[in-house]
Amino acid sequence: MNQRVRVLPGKPYPRGANWDGNGTNFSLFSENAQKVEILLYDFSDLNEPREVVTVYEKSASTWHCYLPGIGPGQHYAYRVYGPYDPHRGHRFNPNKVLIDPYAKALSGGLEWDDSLFGYKIGDPAEDLSFDDQNSGPFIPKSIVVDQSFDWDGDSQPRIPWNETIIYEVHVKGLTMLHPEIPELLQGTFAAVGSEPVIRHLTSLGITAIELLPIQQHINDRALQDRGRSNYWGYNTIGFFAPEFRYASRGQGEQVNEFKAMVKALHKAGIEVIMDVVYNHTAEGNRFGPTLCFRGIDNKSYYFLNRKDHRYYMDYSGCGGCFNMSHPRVLQFIMDSLRYWVLDMHVDGFRFDLAATLARGFYEADRLTTFFDVICQDPVLSQVKLIAEPWDLGPGGYQVGNFPELWTEWNGKYRDIVRKFWKSDEGLLAQLGYRLTGSSDLYKHSNRNPHASINFITCHDGFTLRDLVSYGGKHNEANGEDNRDGTNENESWNCGAEGPTDKSEIKALRVRQMKNFLATLFFSQGTPMLFGGDEFGKTKQGNNNTYCQDNELSWIDWNIDEEGMELLEFTRKVIDIRKKHPVFRRKTFFQGRKLSGRGIKDIHWYKPDGKEMRIKEWDHSFAKSLGMLLTGDAIPDVNAEGEKIIDDTFLILLNAHWETVLFVLPKSSHGKWCLVVNTFDGMGSSSNIEAVPFQFPLGARSMVVLRAKRKDEI
């Protein structure tokens, strides 16, 4: 094919395809390649390139050129030549058309075909064989993008961590069934940024929306063959590209639609946090397809076995872990993260299986280069950083071991709170830590209570309603004979498995959901609510809906009377949290008399009204606890430097199956005001005499009392 496009040397950086108004600079890193070609496609024919451009310039292992006249909308791909020698880590195959790792948009989804694999499917030599089929017709094409956008003065809300309330949700799941959103917009970025969705989020009091992966991903072939899909999206192939399936408009428009969503959410004071998957790619292990990194430079991009580079190290369970020790791979990830902050205006990231990013060869190390680079980066060190602090490798459970600036999904919080409310024994000591920000996990690394991302449920596992409705998982719909998904749910069905007409069980389930919600929002730390839990969404007992892109996963906005009751309760407890800084302290409690004040910032009480003694924290039979938070003992100051003074609150928790008479401690002015009672609803504003009043704390219930101020007496 004759080369008609004029080719200039161009520059090695920035990488990817970058249009400057006159032409496009192309730049691709490959340390071990011997030849690189750019394939240019017409939109009308994405199967065969109209022109093939050979890239001759190479600077520090980066291949680059400049093509005048090539601009936004141009579809392109790469062919990369080099040795095919899996035992040495090389899997070059020029028959495989490749996605640009830095592509800002992709033309569509992957169409599965045997030609996508670098080896011959079914060959006895397995991945040591070589396949010469052309994969071009089946691979999505990269698109040159115009990055200009009218942000209209948009800026990050920069909500302080201790004031942050996170709402975790899936773009499609949030909006696919929303009755106020036009059908053509349902399931898209535009829908998330629409007025009905923003109205719901603001009415709840949400300050940050955490989106399940929105970077371009592919559906696993095995799932597709079973008629299912990778709904959650933890199978990324385009780390700069918004998922095309979440765009309501044409090819390449997903970039602007994503930006418009962020702009609308920011205008409402809501931050956008992305769930990102840098621990592995969609190319998987040695039997995976050749789509991008594997064909560009497998040995550089992937974490390979030291003894035989044919094999991949796997700490995610998905294969294809990035080689974080390679400077260009680390640069690739940092470039991607900065792009989403600087160009797409996102406010933070939740890193899936973040312990994988800390891997040396066989164990996690929180002092690895990746975290050092993040902490010193002038852009990324200023956004919200959340770690899922575990992976599947040895020593992979790293809760509490991430460095300063990082927060963590606190799996210990989830587990202890679940166990407590189903009346497991011997939990008071652990519960005390979880309610107060988990100082046992985070204080040693100079972090504060907000480092603990507290959650009861998330996308992975039961919904809140299912947590109190099912004793075991029911994942038959996934087609894996109910073998998938965890068996360690710490759930309790309250007396019947699944839906029931028994009024006493239904009432108990509602009370338990309120207990979980109240515990979440009155704990120190950063609360995260799973989308739909505010009105009791069910997934019918399926705790692993990763492959269910349907009504089982989507939020049903037809809320019944019980759901409305729960929604109103959720709004109220969030509102109380936001109004009272004693529930969202910046620093850990001291638990002792403060110098010069003679008062303690926190007290712990037994039902008899006496303060807890050290040995009593280990009583296995104890299931009731009182926690008094002193409002005028907060050491924090506000933005104006003024000392923060709040009301004093008493929180009573009873996981026993019988009512407990709780002797109330004396308040500063002798009376308490009932604020929340999960047994009876929100409670009333009636006064309660403190001494010697015995409060009837209902079975499996939680109560919040506020000390009456002098001006209220």
Phi, psi and omega per residue, in radians:
M1 nan 2.218 -3.129
N2 -1.260 2.487 3.140
Q3 -1.612 2.026 -3.074
R4 -1.810 -0.428 -3.116
V5 -1.313 2.398 3.081
R6 -1.241 2.315 -3.078
V7 -2.056 2.122 3.088
L8 -1.920 2.836 -3.050
P9 -1.035 -0.702 -3.118
G10 1.220 -2.902 -3.060
K11 -2.263 2.635 -3.134
P12 -1.314 -0.280 -3.092
Y13 -2.551 2.487 0.085
P14 -1.299 2.705 -3.119
R15 -1.373 2.886 -3.091
G16 1.627 -2.824 3.110
A17 -1.890 1.967 -3.046
N18 -2.156 2.027 -3.134
W19 -1.488 2.373 -3.122
D20 -1.989 0.167 -3.119
G21 1.817 -0.360 3.138
N22 -2.109 -0.494 -3.122
G23 -2.948 -3.024 -3.057
T24 -2.214 2.316 3.046
N25 -1.636 2.249 3.113
F26 -1.934 2.356 -3.109
S27 -2.526 2.261 -3.076
L28 -2.434 2.198 3.079
F29 -1.461 2.271 2.958
S30 -2.758 1.890 -3.066
E31 -1.250 -0.559 -2.996
N32 -1.938 0.059 3.134
A33 -1.228 2.681 3.074
Q34 -1.880 -0.333 -3.140
K35 -2.829 2.516 3.138
V36 -2.311 2.381 3.069
E37 -2.209 2.481 3.005
I38 -1.776 2.255 3.108
L39 -1.789 2.137 3.139
L40 -1.815 2.281 -3.058
Y41 -2.060 2.578 2.917
D42 -1.480 2.521 -3.125
F43 -1.020 -0.540 -3.099
S44 -1.311 -0.239 -3.133
D45 -2.577 1.679 -3.118
L46 -1.676 0.157 3.104
N47 -1.530 -0.711 -3.100
E48 -2.181 2.336 3.137
P49 -1.224 2.519 3.055
R50 -1.366 -0.385 -3.106
E51 -2.707 2.541 3.087
V52 -2.068 2.155 -3.096
V53 -1.904 2.138 3.077
T54 -1.478 2.288 -3.138
V55 -1.673 2.067 -3.076
Y56 -1.767 -0.500 -3.071
E57 -1.370 2.407 3.116
K58 -2.507 2.118 -3.139
S59 -2.235 2.068 3.106
A60 0.851 0.915 3.102
S61 1.183 0.261 3.092
T62 -1.985 2.175 -3.140
W63 -1.637 2.309 -3.030
H64 -2.636 2.712 3.038
C65 -2.830 2.883 3.112
Y66 -2.147 2.271 -3.129
L67 -2.008 1.786 3.108
P68 -1.068 2.487 3.073
G69 1.461 -0.178 3.088
I70 -1.544 2.165 -3.024
G71 -2.423 -2.866 -3.080
P72 -0.951 2.460 -3.118
G73 1.640 -0.248 3.125
Q74 -1.189 2.208 3.075
H75 -1.611 2.423 -3.078
Y76 -2.647 2.941 3.071
A77 -2.757 3.122 -3.127
Y78 -2.165 2.645 2.801
R79 -2.100 2.355 -3.106
V80 -2.232 2.256 -3.093
Y81 -1.811 2.536 3.102
G82 3.007 -3.035 -3.086
P83 -1.263 2.535 2.979
Y84 -1.895 1.711 -3.056
D85 -2.584 1.405 -3.047
P86 -0.961 -0.627 -3.127
H87 -1.103 -0.441 3.073
R88 -1.719 0.079 3.079
G89 1.593 0.046 -3.087
H90 -1.727 2.261 3.134
R91 -2.343 0.695 3.092
F92 -1.173 2.435 3.093
N93 -2.693 1.759 -3.054
P94 -1.187 -0.101 3.047
N95 -1.368 -0.185 -3.111
K96 -1.757 2.103 3.116
V97 -1.402 2.348 -2.912
L98 -2.097 2.502 3.049
I99 -1.324 2.479 3.025
D100 -1.230 2.147 3.120
P101 -0.992 -0.472 -3.102
Y102 -1.735 0.233 -3.109
A103 -1.043 2.279 -3.131
K104 -1.454 -0.291 3.091
A105 -2.750 2.624 3.091
L106 -2.109 2.708 -2.978
S107 -1.326 -0.310 -3.097
G108 2.942 -2.747 -3.109
G109 -1.635 3.030 3.121
L110 -1.463 2.400 3.018
E111 -1.841 1.948 -3.019
W112 -1.144 2.354 3.122
D113 -2.765 2.619 -3.136
D114 -1.048 -0.416 -3.112
S115 -1.211 -0.222 3.130
L116 -1.301 -0.184 -3.101
F117 -1.697 2.432 -3.104
G118 -1.280 -0.272 3.121
Y119 -2.024 2.957 -3.111
K120 -1.472 2.027 3.115
I121 -1.029 2.240 3.109
G122 1.547 -0.096 3.133
D123 -1.224 2.391 3.127
P124 -1.006 -0.468 3.132
A125 -1.391 -0.022 3.133
E126 0.916 -2.269 -3.029
D127 -1.319 -0.013 3.042
L128 -1.449 -0.243 3.094
S129 -1.347 2.970 -3.070
F130 -2.240 2.244 -3.108
D131 -1.834 2.312 -3.088
D132 -1.894 0.292 3.096
Q133 -1.341 2.545 3.110
N134 -1.431 2.146 -3.109
S135 -1.626 0.007 -3.017
G136 -0.892 -0.790 -3.085
P137 -1.171 -0.233 -2.972
F138 -1.915 -0.096 -3.060
I139 -1.785 2.398 3.055
P140 -1.154 2.565 -3.104
K141 -1.694 2.544 3.052
S142 -1.307 2.687 -3.075
I143 -2.237 2.305 2.997
V144 -1.229 2.289 -2.999
V145 -2.079 2.448 2.968
D146 -1.451 2.008 -3.044
Q147 -1.468 -0.077 -3.124
S148 -1.195 2.475 -3.127
F149 -2.813 2.446 3.122
D150 -1.478 1.658 3.132
W151 -1.356 -0.258 3.047
D152 0.924 0.833 3.067
G153 1.337 0.258 -3.123
D154 -1.027 2.474 3.063
S155 -2.542 2.749 -3.135
Q156 -1.165 2.353 3.094
P157 -1.076 -0.531 3.135
R158 0.879 0.962 3.079
I159 -1.175 2.246 3.093
P160 -1.003 2.573 -3.098
W161 -0.990 -0.718 -3.055
N162 -1.284 -0.119 3.067
E163 -1.888 0.097 -3.043
T164 -1.462 2.369 3.024
I165 -2.262 2.018 -3.003
I166 -1.688 2.468 3.089
Y167 -2.127 1.874 -3.115
E168 -1.542 2.281 -3.048
V169 -2.804 2.812 3.087
H170 -1.725 2.364 -3.097
V171 -0.932 -0.900 -3.102
K172 -1.242 -0.757 -3.105
G173 -1.076 -0.584 -3.128
L174 -1.184 -0.619 -2.891
T175 -2.086 -0.121 -2.998
M176 -1.125 -0.547 -3.090
L177 -1.950 0.218 -3.075
H178 -1.269 2.109 -3.040
P179 -1.208 -0.322 -3.105
E180 -1.632 -0.011 -3.123
I181 -1.815 2.252 3.130
P182 -0.959 2.522 -3.054
E183 -0.968 -0.656 -3.099
L184 -1.202 -0.344 -3.125
L185 -1.742 -0.248 -3.076
Q186 -1.042 2.365 3.119
G187 1.450 0.283 -3.029
T188 -2.140 2.952 3.028
F189 -1.030 -0.706 -3.135
A190 -1.033 -0.640 3.141
A191 -1.194 -0.689 3.125
V192 -1.093 -0.605 3.134
G193 -1.550 0.176 -3.083
S194 -1.420 2.846 -3.090
E195 -1.065 -0.766 -3.130
P196 -1.073 -0.704 -3.138
V197 -1.213 -0.801 3.133
I198 -1.098 -0.646 3.091
R199 -1.057 -0.743 3.133
H200 -1.141 -0.772 -3.113
L201 -1.117 -0.760 -3.124
T202 -1.230 -0.593 3.113
S203 -1.184 -0.488 3.059
L204 -1.313 -0.557 -3.056
G205 1.746 0.337 -3.136
I206 -1.223 2.413 3.100
T207 -1.949 -0.243 -3.132
A208 -2.617 2.349 3.069
I209 -1.863 2.178 -3.139
E210 -1.817 1.947 -3.032
L211 -1.620 2.234 2.965
L212 -0.955 2.823 -2.933
P213 -0.772 2.197 3.119
I214 -2.034 0.039 3.010
Q215 -1.349 2.651 -3.057
Q216 -1.000 2.216 3.124
H217 -2.248 2.985 3.102
I218 -2.096 2.730 3.039
N219 -1.475 2.318 3.105
D220 -1.063 2.474 -3.113
R221 -1.073 -0.722 -3.124
A222 -1.097 -0.681 3.108
L223 -1.152 -0.788 -3.114
Q224 -1.081 -0.665 3.111
D225 -1.134 -0.439 3.102
R226 -1.628 0.138 3.125
G227 1.351 0.394 3.140
R228 -2.162 -3.106 -3.087
S229 -2.540 2.891 3.061
N230 -1.458 1.387 -3.021
Y231 -1.103 -0.782 -3.095
W232 -1.122 -0.617 3.077
G233 1.637 0.292 -3.137
Y234 -1.461 0.975 -3.105
N235 -2.657 1.040 -2.929
T236 -1.279 2.481 2.990
I237 -2.222 -0.422 3.126
G238 -2.048 1.684 -2.997
F239 -1.424 -0.074 3.028
F240 -1.988 -0.122 -2.941
A241 -1.855 2.177 3.010
P242 -1.118 2.534 -3.128
E243 -1.043 2.123 -3.063
F244 -1.147 -0.458 -3.117
R245 -1.225 -0.264 -3.141
Y246 -1.721 0.260 3.112
A247 -1.879 2.439 -3.124
S248 -1.565 -0.196 -3.074
R249 -1.966 -2.929 -2.971
G250 -1.324 -3.068 -3.091
Q251 -1.046 2.317 -3.136
G252 1.534 -0.296 -3.101
E253 -1.375 -0.186 -3.135
Q254 -1.071 -0.468 -3.138
V255 -1.162 -0.906 -3.131
N256 -1.179 -0.579 3.133
E257 -1.188 -0.659 3.070
F258 -1.120 -0.781 3.130
K259 -1.064 -0.712 3.136
A260 -1.118 -0.649 3.074
M261 -1.084 -0.836 3.141
V262 -1.057 -0.763 -3.136
K263 -1.039 -0.762 -3.133
A264 -1.171 -0.717 3.130
L265 -1.175 -0.715 3.096
H266 -1.077 -0.691 3.140
K267 -1.063 -0.520 3.107
A268 -1.547 0.064 3.123
G269 1.409 0.375 -3.098
I270 -1.927 2.220 3.105
E271 -1.418 2.758 3.121
V272 -2.054 2.080 3.104
I273 -1.982 2.290 -3.135
M274 -1.736 2.323 2.958
D275 -1.456 2.038 -3.023
V276 -2.087 2.615 -3.018
V277 -2.156 1.437 3.106
Y278 -1.730 0.113 -3.125
N279 -1.451 -0.340 3.084
H280 -2.792 2.988 3.091
T281 -2.106 3.005 -3.115
A282 -1.267 -0.105 3.116
E283 -1.355 -0.305 3.019
G284 1.131 -2.625 -3.062
N285 -1.484 -2.819 -3.021
R286 -1.154 -0.280 3.111
F287 -1.684 0.102 -3.127
G288 -1.422 3.031 -3.117
P289 -1.331 2.870 3.043
T290 -1.844 1.772 -3.021
L291 -2.044 -0.536 -2.986
C292 -2.747 -1.637 -2.994
F293 -1.031 -0.709 -3.099
R294 -1.071 -0.695 -3.118
G295 -1.461 -0.323 -3.137
I296 -1.468 -0.803 3.081
D297 -3.020 1.382 -3.068
N298 -0.960 -0.756 -3.058
K299 -1.167 -0.547 3.138
S300 -1.420 -0.748 -2.982
Y301 -1.372 -0.538 -2.967
Y302 -1.925 2.647 3.136
F303 -1.444 1.803 -3.022
L304 -1.802 2.729 3.080
N305 -1.101 2.307 -3.062
R306 -1.142 -0.568 -3.070
K307 -1.433 -0.576 -3.138
D308 -2.557 1.877 -3.045
H309 -1.215 -0.009 3.041
R310 -1.175 -0.513 -3.025
Y311 -1.786 2.644 -3.095
Y312 -1.851 2.459 2.953
M313 -1.293 2.463 -3.035
D314 -2.374 1.847 3.114
Y315 -1.914 -0.031 -3.117
S316 -1.858 -0.233 -3.049
G317 1.458 0.018 -3.093
C318 -2.065 -0.098 -3.085
G319 1.298 3.045 3.034
G320 1.103 0.785 3.108
C321 -1.330 2.356 3.100
F322 -1.082 2.531 3.076
N323 -1.492 1.567 -3.038
M324 -1.206 -0.226 -3.137
S325 -1.448 -0.188 3.122
H326 -1.478 2.215 -3.051
P327 -1.061 -0.583 -3.121
R328 -1.342 -0.519 3.061
V329 -1.244 -0.752 3.068
L330 -1.062 -0.720 3.109
Q331 -1.096 -0.710 3.112
F332 -0.999 -0.810 -3.129
I333 -1.172 -0.736 3.118
M334 -1.135 -0.709 3.085
D335 -1.058 -0.729 3.134
S336 -1.087 -0.855 -3.127
L337 -1.062 -0.793 -3.133
R338 -1.133 -0.612 3.104
Y339 -1.038 -0.780 -3.117
W340 -1.175 -0.503 3.104
V341 -1.411 -0.898 -3.005
L342 -1.357 -0.708 -3.079
D343 -1.655 -0.582 -3.072
M344 -1.836 -0.109 2.993
H345 1.155 0.462 3.078
V346 -1.289 2.834 -2.971
D347 -1.885 -0.091 -3.140
G348 3.009 3.108 -3.058
F349 -2.436 2.515 2.927
R350 -1.943 2.072 -3.031
F351 -1.621 1.968 3.108
D352 -1.120 2.344 3.136
L353 0.766 0.957 -3.001
A354 -1.117 -0.401 3.121
A355 -1.068 -0.474 3.105
T356 -1.084 -0.600 -3.126
L357 -1.215 -0.277 -3.127
A358 -1.713 0.110 -3.015
R359 -1.200 2.311 2.807
G360 -1.476 -2.290 3.081
F361 -1.524 -0.654 -3.055
Y362 -2.375 0.034 3.115
E363 -2.632 2.694 3.138
A364 -1.328 2.490 -3.117
D365 -2.422 1.986 -3.038
R366 -1.235 -0.124 -3.133
L367 -1.781 0.361 -3.138
T368 -1.229 2.922 -3.057
T369 -0.993 -0.692 -3.076
F370 -0.957 -0.843 -3.093
F371 -1.275 -0.573 3.052
D372 -1.101 -0.759 -3.119
V373 -1.148 -0.746 3.108
I374 -1.022 -0.819 -3.041
C375 -1.167 -0.478 3.141
Q376 -1.662 -0.151 -3.072
D377 -1.231 2.221 -3.070
P378 -1.177 -0.321 3.108
V379 -1.650 -0.976 -2.997
L380 -1.265 -0.455 3.111
S381 -1.239 -0.162 -3.088
Q382 -1.803 0.012 3.129
V383 -1.908 3.021 -3.132
K384 -1.328 2.244 -3.108
L385 -2.102 2.066 -3.099
I386 -2.148 2.272 3.115
A387 -1.876 2.353 2.786
E388 -1.478 1.810 -2.821
P389 -1.509 0.810 3.079
W390 -2.716 2.836 2.947
D391 -2.601 -2.935 -3.025
L392 -1.703 0.014 -3.116
G393 -1.454 3.019 3.096
P394 -1.083 2.357 -3.106
G395 1.192 0.440 -3.006
G396 -1.399 -0.209 -3.141
Y397 -1.518 1.765 -2.961
Q398 -2.013 0.501 3.116
V399 -1.005 2.200 3.128
G400 1.584 -0.077 -3.029
N401 -1.843 0.138 3.121
F402 -1.491 2.743 -3.014
P403 -1.403 3.124 3.079
E404 -0.967 2.707 -3.063
L405 1.451 -0.362 -3.071
W406 -1.651 2.456 2.909
T407 -1.879 2.931 -3.072
E408 -2.449 2.454 2.893
W409 -1.066 2.075 -3.038
N410 -1.642 1.577 3.130
G411 -1.121 -0.471 3.112
K412 -1.215 -0.631 3.059
Y413 -1.048 -0.895 -3.141
R414 -0.932 -0.854 -3.023
D415 -1.212 -0.768 -3.106
I416 -1.162 -0.747 -3.133
V417 -1.157 -0.699 3.085
R418 -1.071 -0.816 -3.114
K419 -1.111 -0.713 -3.113
F420 -1.067 -0.813 -3.049
W421 -1.338 -0.170 2.971
K422 -1.758 0.270 2.963
S423 1.261 0.487 2.994
D424 -1.138 2.720 -3.044
E425 -1.702 2.800 3.009
G426 1.233 0.608 -3.011
L427 -1.980 -0.063 -2.983
L428 -1.040 -0.735 -3.117
A429 -1.090 -0.825 3.110
Q430 -1.120 -0.703 3.132
L431 -1.079 -0.693 3.124
G432 -1.023 -0.740 3.081
Y433 -1.110 -0.763 -3.076
R434 -1.184 -0.653 -3.139
L435 -1.182 -0.426 -3.023
T436 -1.885 0.313 3.031
G437 1.747 0.095 3.079
S438 1.027 0.978 3.115
S439 -1.091 -0.470 3.120
D440 -1.126 -0.388 -3.124
L441 -1.713 -0.561 -2.912
Y442 -2.063 -0.330 -3.058
K443 -1.196 -0.580 -3.075
H444 -1.152 -0.390 -3.134
S445 -1.796 0.418 3.074
N446 1.083 0.522 3.073
R447 -1.797 2.945 -3.053
N448 -1.950 3.069 -3.096
P449 -0.951 -0.559 -3.089
H450 -1.144 -0.242 3.099
A451 -1.102 -0.373 3.118
S452 -1.544 1.888 2.997
I453 -1.451 1.815 -3.085
N454 -1.471 2.340 3.080
F455 -2.666 2.620 3.062
I456 -1.728 -0.722 3.118
T457 -2.400 2.837 3.061
C458 -2.641 -3.000 -3.110
H459 -1.037 -0.547 -3.064
D460 -1.672 1.748 -3.110
G461 2.233 -2.921 3.128
F462 -1.199 2.626 2.875
T463 -1.291 3.018 3.139
L464 -1.081 -0.758 3.135
R465 -1.132 -0.730 -3.132
D466 -1.188 -0.490 3.117
L467 -1.074 -0.551 -3.128
V468 -1.829 0.135 -3.083
S469 -2.116 -0.210 -3.074
Y470 -2.361 2.365 3.066
G471 -1.550 -0.304 3.130
G472 -2.542 2.880 -3.117
K473 -1.292 2.698 3.111
H474 -2.387 1.361 -2.997
N475 -1.830 0.402 -3.082
E476 -0.994 -0.552 -3.109
A477 -1.113 -0.304 -3.130
N478 -1.361 -0.213 3.097
G479 1.369 0.383 -3.130
E480 -2.125 0.473 3.093
D481 0.965 0.582 3.087
N482 1.108 0.359 3.105
R483 -1.458 -0.422 -3.086
D484 -1.422 2.874 3.136
G485 1.424 2.672 -3.088
T486 -1.261 2.632 3.017
N487 -1.698 -0.103 -3.081
E488 -1.771 1.325 -3.043
N489 -1.667 -0.299 -3.073
E490 0.882 0.741 -3.135
S491 -1.824 2.916 3.082
W492 -2.593 2.268 -3.040
N493 -1.499 0.039 3.078
C494 1.157 0.280 3.035
G495 2.098 -0.137 3.101
A496 -2.673 2.497 -3.121
E497 -1.526 1.993 3.109
G498 1.462 -2.827 -3.092
P499 -1.006 2.555 3.136
T500 -2.599 2.726 3.071
D501 -1.754 -0.037 -3.106
K502 -1.268 2.048 -3.021
S503 -1.090 -0.635 -3.103
E504 -1.198 -0.601 3.104
I505 -1.258 -0.729 3.125
K506 -1.069 -0.743 3.136
A507 -1.119 -0.714 3.132
L508 -1.124 -0.697 3.129
R509 -1.099 -0.728 3.098
V510 -1.098 -0.734 -3.141
R511 -1.115 -0.716 3.117
Q512 -1.131 -0.697 3.084
M513 -1.093 -0.697 3.097
K514 -1.154 -0.662 3.093
N515 -1.032 -0.789 3.138
F516 -1.116 -0.774 -3.118
L517 -1.137 -0.770 -3.141
A518 -1.134 -0.728 3.094
T519 -1.041 -0.781 -3.120
L520 -1.030 -0.850 -3.000
F521 -1.514 -0.174 3.046
F522 -1.860 0.192 3.019
S523 -1.597 2.592 2.983
Q524 -1.218 2.595 -3.075
G525 2.050 -2.994 -3.100
T526 -1.831 1.990 -3.103
P527 -1.392 2.472 3.042
M528 -2.198 2.150 3.133
L529 -1.817 2.311 3.088
F530 -1.433 2.275 -3.055
G531 -0.981 2.210 -3.117
G532 1.800 -0.394 3.126
D533 -1.164 -0.394 -3.113
E534 -1.129 -0.360 3.045
F535 -2.276 0.365 2.933
G536 1.384 0.800 3.077
K537 -1.112 2.528 3.046
T538 -2.048 2.606 2.972
K539 -2.030 0.414 3.057
Q540 0.991 0.616 3.065
G541 1.456 0.077 3.090
N542 -1.452 2.097 -3.100
N543 -1.826 0.295 -3.125
N544 -2.647 1.128 -3.038
T545 -1.487 0.559 -3.105
Y546 -1.055 -0.432 -3.061
C547 -1.950 0.193 -3.045
Q548 -1.855 1.529 3.096
D549 -1.603 1.277 -3.050
N550 -2.839 -2.957 -3.068
E551 -1.066 -0.373 3.106
L552 -1.098 -0.620 -3.129
S553 -1.676 -0.603 -3.054
W554 -1.190 2.618 3.123
I555 -1.356 2.223 3.088
D556 -1.577 2.010 -3.072
W557 -1.549 0.073 3.014
N558 -1.469 1.532 -2.983
I559 -1.551 2.195 3.138
D560 -1.438 -3.111 -3.064
E561 -1.072 -0.729 3.113
E562 -1.116 -0.701 3.103
G563 -1.121 -0.666 3.110
M564 -1.141 -0.655 3.095
E565 -1.088 -0.768 3.141
L566 -1.177 -0.683 3.116
L567 -1.066 -0.782 3.123
E568 -1.113 -0.682 3.106
F569 -1.089 -0.771 -3.136
T570 -1.060 -0.782 3.112
R571 -1.032 -0.729 -3.082
K572 -1.165 -0.790 -3.091
V573 -1.214 -0.588 3.058
I574 -1.149 -0.728 3.139
D575 -1.083 -0.728 3.109
I576 -1.090 -0.778 3.126
R577 -1.034 -0.775 -3.076
K578 -1.200 -0.522 -3.115
K579 -1.429 -0.324 -3.005
H580 -2.173 1.877 -3.102
P581 -1.140 -0.233 3.128
V582 -1.146 -0.366 3.119
F583 -1.572 -0.084 -3.073
R584 -2.480 0.945 3.135
R585 -1.103 2.646 3.089
K586 -1.462 -0.344 -3.069
T587 -2.240 2.810 -3.140
F588 -1.260 2.708 3.040
F589 -1.162 2.615 3.068
Q590 -1.574 -0.575 3.115
G591 1.245 0.321 -3.141
R592 -2.527 2.936 3.121
K593 -1.122 2.289 -3.088
L594 -1.441 2.485 -3.096
S595 -0.991 2.221 3.077
G596 1.412 -0.112 -3.096
R597 -1.939 -0.574 -3.121
G598 1.260 0.245 3.125
I599 -2.220 2.719 3.081
K600 -1.731 2.623 -3.135
D601 -1.449 -0.272 3.099
I602 -2.605 2.473 3.064
H603 -2.244 2.566 3.083
W604 -2.060 2.319 -3.062
Y605 -2.183 2.569 2.954
K606 -1.551 2.896 3.131
P607 -1.030 -0.420 3.126
D608 -1.385 0.057 3.092
G609 1.539 -0.036 3.131
K610 -1.607 2.617 3.142
E611 -1.240 2.565 3.140
M612 -1.125 2.416 2.975
R613 -1.754 2.766 -3.022
I614 -0.943 -0.806 -3.070
K615 -1.188 -0.359 -3.096
E616 -1.382 -0.230 3.088
W617 -1.172 -0.381 -3.076
D618 -1.728 0.137 3.111
H619 -1.154 2.033 -3.047
S620 -1.165 -0.481 -3.049
F621 -1.477 -0.253 -3.038
A622 -1.222 2.262 -3.133
K623 -2.295 0.153 -3.123
S624 -2.274 2.553 -3.014
L625 -2.736 2.522 3.031
G626 -2.070 2.427 -3.126
M627 -2.284 2.030 3.137
L628 -1.806 2.171 -3.137
L629 -1.877 2.036 -3.056
T630 -1.447 2.005 -3.031
G631 -1.254 -0.437 3.141
D632 -1.749 0.365 3.081
A633 -2.117 0.452 3.104
I634 -1.457 2.193 -3.078
P635 -1.428 -0.045 -3.028
D636 -1.438 2.783 3.017
V637 -2.133 2.765 3.134
N638 -1.506 -3.041 -3.076
A639 -1.081 -0.419 3.129
E640 -1.589 0.069 3.126
G641 1.450 0.159 -3.122
E642 -1.549 2.499 3.137
K643 -1.112 2.401 3.141
I644 -1.515 2.166 3.086
I645 -2.080 2.311 -3.133
D646 -2.335 3.049 3.032
D647 -1.228 2.853 3.037
T648 -1.714 2.347 -3.089
F649 -2.148 2.568 3.053
L650 -2.082 2.104 3.137
I651 -1.901 2.182 3.139
L652 -1.997 2.260 -3.133
L653 -2.159 2.283 -3.139
N654 -2.322 1.827 3.108
A655 -1.644 0.126 3.116
H656 -1.360 2.679 -3.122
W657 -1.453 0.098 3.074
E658 -2.222 2.735 3.061
T659 -1.115 2.444 3.117
V660 -2.074 2.265 3.045
L661 -1.435 2.038 -3.042
F662 -1.910 2.040 3.108
V663 -1.294 2.074 -3.082
L664 -1.359 2.360 3.050
P665 -1.206 2.826 -3.139
K666 -1.229 2.291 3.053
S667 -1.600 2.995 -3.051
S668 -1.072 -0.527 -3.115
H669 -2.175 0.320 2.961
G670 1.508 -0.143 -3.091
K671 -2.346 2.608 3.080
W672 -2.036 2.615 3.074
C673 -1.959 2.195 3.133
L674 -1.292 2.110 -3.089
V675 -1.826 -0.820 -3.128
V676 -2.408 2.359 3.009
N677 -2.452 1.852 -3.071
T678 -1.187 -0.312 3.130
F679 -1.299 -0.608 -3.075
D680 -2.043 0.024 -3.067
G681 1.979 -2.469 -3.056
M682 -1.414 -0.255 -3.091
G683 1.573 -3.062 -3.119
S684 -2.274 3.094 -3.129
S685 -1.675 0.212 -3.100
S686 -1.154 2.627 3.136
N687 -1.379 2.585 3.073
I688 -2.207 2.111 3.107
E689 -1.172 2.335 -2.981
A690 -1.353 -0.757 -3.006
V691 -2.269 2.255 0.030
P692 -1.770 0.989 -3.026
F693 -1.293 2.315 3.033
Q694 -1.825 1.983 -3.106
F695 -1.494 2.211 3.108
P696 -1.353 1.666 -3.113
L697 -1.461 1.901 -3.003
G698 -1.032 2.770 3.110
A699 -1.021 2.342 3.135
R700 0.813 1.104 -3.118
S701 -2.545 2.921 -3.131
M702 -2.374 2.421 -3.109
V703 -2.250 2.455 3.029
V704 -2.110 2.180 3.120
L705 -2.047 2.529 3.084
R706 -2.017 2.332 3.095
A707 -1.209 2.262 3.129
K708 -1.158 2.381 3.082
R709 -1.399 2.832 -3.099
K710 -1.044 -0.639 -3.112
D711 -1.317 -0.093 3.112
E712 -1.744 -0.186 -3.091
I713 -1.343 nan nan
